[in-house]
Every structure is written in C-alpha cells, then in structure tokens.
Amino acid sequence: MQTGSRALAWDATTAIEALAGAGAALWEWTPASDKLRFSGATGALGLGALAPECSGAAFVALTLPQDRSLAERLLRPREEGEEVALRLRMRDGQLCLWRGVWLEDGLRAAGLVASDVKFAGSDRDALTGLLDRRAFVARVGETLTRPGPVEIVVADVDRLRRLNEALGHERADMVLSALGSRLAAAFPAEAAPARIGEDEFAVVWSGGGRAPAERLREALEQPLRMAGFDIYPTVSIGAVSAEGGPDAPDAAELLRRVELAVEQAKTAGRGGAAAYGRALESDSLSRLALEADLRNAFVRGEIEPFFQPIVNLSTGAVAGFEALARWRHPTRGLVPPDEFLGLADEMGLMNDLGLLMMSKSAWQLSEWLKRHPQAGRLFCSVNLSVGEIERANLVEDVSRIIADAGLPHGALKLEVTEGDIMRDTARAAEVLGRLKSAGASLALDDFGTGFSSLTWLAKLPFDTLKIDRYFVLTMDKDEGSAKIVKSVVALGRDLALEVVAEGVENAGLARRLIDAQCHYGQGFGYAPALPAQEAEVYLNESLADGAAPLKQRSA
C-alpha cells in the first residue's frame, strides 16, 4: 500500500499527462508549508481556482459542509500509511472523491482526485461514494438482462462493532471510507462497487478473469493505519451465481440469496466464505422462526436470570452472584446463550434484555436478602450490553429498579467492558458517576483484554476489577498469565478496588489466587450458572457449612 502511494506521489512528472487524459488530478499536501498542490486535469474537475496550489483553508472550503470537520483533522500530520477520503464539490455541482495516503511519518500526503468516482447524491452512499443498495439492485437488474453468467459477491466487514468500540464511530467511519476507496480502485465501474449496508460491500460480475470473490477479499483485507493502530480488516464473503437473459431471476431475490450466504460464512468465524445453495433456505426459515420465538419470549416471560456464585476466596463464603441470561424455550428447552444472544443483538433487543435482567435479578436478590439476613452484604452483578451505557434512560431505570426492589446501596453491581469505557471516556465517567449516585456499584469486566488506560482507571468510580478467565485458566501453564493476574490484583488493591477472578476451575487455581491476595473467585470449580431455586440451595449450603463447595482436584 505505502509503496504504491510513494510511487504515485514522487513520479508526478511522468504521470501528469496520463492523469490529464484520464480525467484525474494528482495532489500533494505538505503541512509544514500549508500548501496543497494539484497537477493533471484540475480544470475538468472544477479545481482550476485552486491550481496549481492553495492553502489548506481554501481546500477545506471546497469539501462538503458535513465533511469539513473531518477535512480539518485530516490536514494535520498523520500516521504514515493512514488512508484518507473526502468528498469535494465539482464545477458541475456533482461530487467527486478525494483519496490518498499519508507518507513519510506524516510529513506529507499524496493521492488522486478522480472523475471516475464522481457521484450524484441520489444513488450514492454518503460515506464512501459507492453505489447505495437501491442503485446496486438496479445495476444488477441491468446486468441480468444480458445473456451469460452473472455473479454477485457481498463482503461483510468482520467485527465492525469492535472497531467502533476501539476507535470511536468517526474513525471507524474513516476505515469504512478507506475500504470503499479500495473497492472502487479494484473493480471497474461496470462491476457496480457498492456499499449495501452498514458493514457490507458488494459487486456484480459478468466478465471472465480472476474470481471476483478473491479480488474483493484482496482489496479489502490489506492492512491500514488508523489512530496509531495497524488495522488488519477481515471480511466474510457470500456469493451467488445466475444466468442472465430473459429467464433471469429477480435482482432483489438474488441479493436476498447472497446475504443468506454471507450469514452462513459468518458462522464459520472471521474470514469465512460461502456460496448460496438450497440448504441455506431451510436454515433461513429456521432462523426466522427463532427470531419470532425470541420476540415472543420477552412477552411470555421465558427469559430468566441464572446465577453463578462469586466466592470470597479467603473465607470460602458466597459473597454474591453474577446473573446470566437464559432462555427457557417451551419446546426446545434451554436455548444455549450462544444461539440467542447474538440474535438478540442483531434484532436490536439487547437494551430490552439488559433492562429485564436488571429488574428480575434485583427482585431475586431482594428476596434472598429478606430470607437470609445472615448472608451479609450479598450482591448481584449484571452485565451491561455493548453500548448500553450510552442509553438515554439508563440511570433513571437503574435508580427505579433499585428503589422498587428495596436494595441497599451497592447490592446491584453493573459490569461494564473496557471497550464501552474507552470509546468516550469523558461521557462514560459522567454516566458511571450518576449510576454510582443512583445506588449501583460498578465493575470493570474482562480487565486486561481491551485497550486499558490506567489514567482513566484511577479516575473512574469503579468498585471492582474482573480478571478475564483466560489469564486465570492458563496461570499454571503460562508464567506470563500468572504475572498478569498478580499484577492486576496488586493494581486493584493499590486503587482500593476489589478483584474478582473468573475461570476458577479447581482447588489449585483457587490456592494460587489466594496466594496472590485476590478477593473473589467464580468459575465451574464452584458452580455453573444456576436457576434461582438451585442458586438459593447453594447459598444455604454455603451458609450452613461456612464455605462454598469447591472441586478438590489439583490444577
């Protein structure tokens, strides 16, 4: 990627004539002198007023109003290899895409303004300049009118949500914009490169040569530099083939089929691929039925919390529980969480699920506290789903649930992931402070697996750190994991935070955690997540014996 961009920038004298003939302009930006220089077909692109050079402010004024704040940020020294993409107003009132890459450790950037990517707003995706979904379906329909084989290929960007968590929405949009530029460069206009969904790109192919799926993957999976990180995009690819001509299938139907193939590819994990086949139809019908059942499950009260004990390692007593969602289906029995949590996320039900879990768990905890006052400061942890911390009514809902259940301050503990915190730390700090004032206690979940910031950790109002189960499970096999566990425990104690270790599978691991002075442990060594009635039996046994039962096999 960088090599090609350098050649583009520094071979300008031999490229200008070719660029002019192709209706494109070469640009080069040097922040130190605040000069942006254009060469090539500047007049044809409506850039004549800026050529041969202009200031950064004059260039920013040419971009669309909604892109100007992005333009101002991009015209500053960036990481070498970081790609940029902006939309500019052309002389004829249409738009074109300005794209390029930063070179030499942010000292300068170079790229193209090309008429072959200009677009009118009516049929183009605003972020990438590619065809939008409706325009793509129309192009597919046109292609199908001609005899011959036609293939539609769709790529779904894996873990886009994780990018949003790590980089924030604006930078994640820059990644998508860069991927759109790569797709436009890799395929001719007749392939109709398109962005047909938030994280989906597509092409239609009727020519020979290299397989379009291979070409699409190669275009989108090249590494790029963003916000100081090397990002390695991966995509899940679906494909469908048809025969063009009078008897060709409907374009919208073909798109439905290829998206079934994408879903199949995603089940294989990151970077999967699948082609449409009849077997996918039955899978799709099963999924539709499961979606309908899941919506009804909320109404029928089939979603319930199971409770996994959290044990005081030094005394062996049950200190609290973590509530985990389970679906008791009327005909299938317990549906594994892996089968319905992702589906609930895709259906936009995670906030509803979170609210339900908080409410049911709070009332159950309230009942236990009334029946077992000897349990002391028993607590219950509930996970906030990704993005739930940004929900407008979260604090009000938590305050109402705690008050209605009559829980003491801190008995309801909310677990938040690092990704949610680091996306907007200032906003997260404000919401967490309000949740604490509303009577909740707070835990930072899976500490050490994300983009940890010790500066913010010291400022945020957490009560608890939770060590990811991977580090605990590998303590005896990996000295690095053991050191991480000890360091997190020490850090938590220094910050006056309680530390919970997940993944306590046996007595040997419990002993190592006790030696490290870890406060609490949870895992299958004590118990899996239990229905409420069984969890209360477990609590009773712990209260009677003075300690929770633990598997005694060695680590």
BELNOR-V708828 format. One record per residue. N is the residue number from 1. NEAR is the number of other ideal C-beta (glycine too) atoms within 12 Angstrom. Layout:
# BELNOR-V708828
N,NEAR  N,NEAR
This chain:
# BELNOR-V708828
1,29  2,26  3,14  4,21  5,34  6,23  7,17  8,33  9,30  10,18  11,20  12,26  13,13  14,14  15,25  16,25  17,16  18,20  19,30  20,23  21,14  22,21  23,24  24,35  25,45  26,41  27,47  28,38  29,41  30,24  31,23  32,13  33,15  34,19  35,23  36,41  37,29  38,38  39,34  40,35  41,33  42,34  43,20  44,26  45,39  46,26  47,36  48,18  49,18  50,33  51,27  52,21  53,22  54,26  55,19  56,29  57,17  58,21  59,34  60,29  61,21  62,36  63,33  64,26  65,15  66,17  67,32  68,22  69,15  70,25  71,29  72,16  73,21  74,38  75,36  76,21  77,20  78,30  79,28  80,24  81,30  82,37  83,40  84,41  85,43  86,44  87,37  88,41  89,32  90,31  91,21  92,13  93,13  94,23  95,34  96,39  97,44  98,46  99,39  100,40  101,41  102,36  103,34  104,24  105,16  106,24  107,20  108,30  109,43  110,36  111,41  112,42  113,47  114,36  115,32  116,26  117,40  118,31  119,35  120,19  121,18  122,14  123,23  124,30  125,37  126,26  127,33  128,41  129,42  130,41  131,37  132,30  133,27  134,21  135,28  136,37  137,29  138,22  139,34  140,43  141,26  142,20  143,31  144,34  145,21  146,21  147,15  148,18  149,22  150,35  151,39  152,50  153,51  154,50  155,51  156,39  157,41  158,30  159,26  160,31  161,25  162,28  163,34  164,28  165,29  166,30  167,30  168,25  169,21  170,23  171,31  172,30  173,30  174,37  175,40  176,40  177,38  178,43  179,46  180,43  181,41  182,38  183,48  184,38  185,37  186,29  187,35  188,20  189,22  190,20  191,34  192,40  193,44  194,39  195,39  196,39  197,26  198,21  199,34  200,40  201,53  202,49  203,44  204,44  205,37  206,31  207,20  208,10  209,13  210,18  211,21  212,40  213,36  214,22  215,28  216,41  217,35  218,22  219,32  220,45  221,29  222,31  223,21  224,37  225,30  226,34  227,22  228,16  229,23  230,17  231,34  232,20  233,38  234,29  235,38  236,38  237,45  238,42  239,40  240,38  241,28  242,33  243,20  244,26  245,16  246,10  247,11  248,25  249,24  250,16  251,32  252,20  253,21  254,35  255,37  256,25  257,32  258,48  259,35  260,34  261,40  262,40  263,31  264,32  265,33  266,31  267,22  268,18  269,14  270,21  271,22  272,25  273,32  274,32  275,27  276,34  277,19  278,14  279,15  280,27  281,19  282,14  283,20  284,23  285,15  286,19  287,25  288,18  289,18  290,27  291,22  292,16  293,28  294,34  295,23  296,18  297,31  298,27  299,14  300,15  301,15  302,26  303,37  304,32  305,36  306,31  307,40  308,40  309,46  310,43  311,38  312,34  313,37  314,20  315,19  316,26  317,33  318,45  319,35  320,43  321,44  322,43  323,41  324,35  325,41  326,33  327,37  328,22  329,22  330,14  331,13  332,18  333,12  334,22  335,26  336,18  337,23  338,14  339,23  340,32  341,26  342,25  343,29  344,32  345,23  346,20  347,23  348,15  349,29  350,29  351,26  352,25  353,40  354,36  355,28  356,31  357,44  358,42  359,32  360,33  361,47  362,39  363,27  364,35  365,42  366,26  367,23  368,35  369,27  370,18  371,16  372,25  373,12  374,18  375,31  376,20  377,24  378,38  379,42  380,50  381,44  382,45  383,33  384,40  385,34  386,34  387,28  388,33  389,41  390,26  391,23  392,12  393,18  394,32  395,27  396,17  397,31  398,39  399,24  400,21  401,36  402,35  403,20  404,18  405,28  406,18  407,36  408,25  409,20  410,28  411,34  412,48  413,45  414,48  415,45  416,47  417,33  418,34  419,33  420,39  421,41  422,32  423,33  424,23  425,26  426,16  427,21  428,35  429,27  430,21  431,35  432,37  433,20  434,24  435,40  436,28  437,19  438,29  439,28  440,45  441,35  442,40  443,45  444,48  445,35  446,31  447,42  448,34  449,25  450,24  451,27  452,27  453,20  454,21  455,13  456,25  457,33  458,19  459,18  460,36  461,31  462,37  463,35  464,40  465,41  466,44  467,46  468,30  469,30  470,22  471,38  472,45  473,28  474,23  475,37  476,21  477,16  478,15  479,14  480,15  481,28  482,27  483,18  484,26  485,43  486,27  487,24  488,41  489,37  490,19  491,27  492,34  493,18  494,16  495,25  496,16  497,30  498,36  499,41  500,47  501,48  502,41  503,33  504,40  505,31  506,25  507,25  508,23  509,41  510,37  511,22  512,34  513,42  514,25  515,17  516,32  517,22  518,43  519,33  520,45  521,49  522,45  523,37  524,23  525,35  526,43  527,32  528,24  529,30  530,28  531,23  532,27  533,16  534,19  535,40  536,27  537,22  538,35  539,39  540,20  541,24  542,34  543,25  544,17  545,16  546,15  547,23  548,38  549,23  550,35  551,20  552,15  553,13  554,14  555,25
